[in-house]
């Protein structure tokens, strides 16, 4: 499975961005998909998760501002990010879990939020 993220960029605080993650496989068959983010010197952290049945989960820091979704017809996952804050600045990665022991990662897309 190949995952390609897009949609990152440089924005001002309060702006919105929508990240996309295009998968080479059938997203409807994945156990789950998720967005992670990472800043230099820190561990990669889970931002949002969507499981096969459609249930979603979010990190406390983004609840109410970010929305994860998936379009299985397009084999694409999205992260709508509203009310962006400087602390949201990070490299955002897409993850697909195809089984309990197998995951794939995208190459990342940079999001920079200035105050």
Secondary structure, DSSP 8 states (H G I E B T S, - for coil): --EEEE--EEEETT--EEEEEEESS-GGGSSEEEEEEE-TTS--EEEEEEETTS-EEE-TTTTTTEEEEEETTTTEEEEEE-S--GGG-EEEEEEEE-SSS-EEE---EEEEEE-
